[in-house]
């Protein structure tokens, strides 16, 4: 299997994992003072996205470079 295909698939997988993690973390926050489920502000979601976005960018760049070189 080509290296470019592996990293392109990995970037897609990281995207899907990012969606699941950010959704679960941001919507399942238990607010103890009010005893009900609330959600985090949207800014918190962006904080959780940063490491995933870096991984997606790195995998995409590696896939692009490998495809250009024929690997």
C-alpha positions as CSV (number, residue, x, y, z in Angstrom):
1,X,0.0,0.0,0.0
2,X,1.3,3.5,-0.8
3,X,2.5,5.8,1.9
4,X,0.3,8.6,0.5
5,X,-2.8,6.5,0.8
6,X,-2.0,5.5,4.4
7,X,-1.6,9.1,5.5
8,X,-4.6,10.3,3.6
9,X,-6.7,7.6,5.4
10,X,-5.2,8.5,8.7
11,X,-6.1,12.2,8.2
12,X,-9.7,11.1,7.5
13,X,-9.7,8.8,10.6
14,X,-8.4,11.7,12.8
15,X,-11.2,13.9,11.5
16,X,-13.8,11.4,12.5
17,X,-12.3,10.8,15.9
18,X,-12.1,14.6,16.4
19,X,-15.8,15.0,15.7
20,X,-16.7,12.3,18.2
21,X,-14.4,13.5,21.0
22,X,-15.3,17.2,20.7
23,X,-19.0,16.4,20.6
24,X,-18.9,14.1,23.6
25,X,-16.7,16.4,25.7
26,X,-18.6,19.5,24.9
27,X,-22.2,18.2,25.3
28,X,-21.8,15.8,28.2
29,X,-20.6,18.3,30.7
30,X,-22.4,17.9,34.0
31,X,-23.1,21.2,35.7
32,X,-23.2,20.2,39.4
33,X,-24.7,23.5,40.7
34,X,-27.9,23.2,38.5
35,X,-28.0,19.4,38.5
36,X,-28.6,19.1,34.7
37,X,-26.6,18.6,31.6
38,X,-25.3,21.8,29.9
39,X,-22.9,22.3,27.2
40,X,-19.5,24.1,27.2
41,X,-19.2,27.4,25.4
42,X,-18.1,27.0,21.7
43,X,-14.6,28.4,22.6
44,X,-13.9,25.2,24.6
45,X,-14.6,23.1,21.5
46,X,-11.9,25.1,19.6
47,X,-9.4,24.3,22.3
48,X,-10.1,20.6,22.0
49,X,-9.8,20.8,18.2
50,X,-6.3,22.2,18.1
51,X,-4.3,18.9,18.6
52,X,-6.6,17.1,16.1
53,X,-6.2,19.9,13.6
54,X,-2.4,19.8,13.8
55,X,-2.5,16.0,13.3
56,X,-4.8,16.4,10.2
57,X,-2.5,19.0,8.7
58,X,0.6,16.9,9.3
59,X,-0.9,13.8,7.8
60,X,-2.2,15.8,4.8
61,X,1.2,17.3,4.1
62,X,2.9,14.0,4.4
63,X,0.4,12.4,2.1
64,X,0.8,15.2,-0.5
65,X,4.6,15.0,-0.4
66,X,4.6,11.2,-0.6
67,X,2.2,11.4,-3.6
68,X,4.4,13.9,-5.4
69,X,7.4,11.7,-4.9
70,X,5.5,8.6,-6.0
71,X,5.6,6.8,-2.6
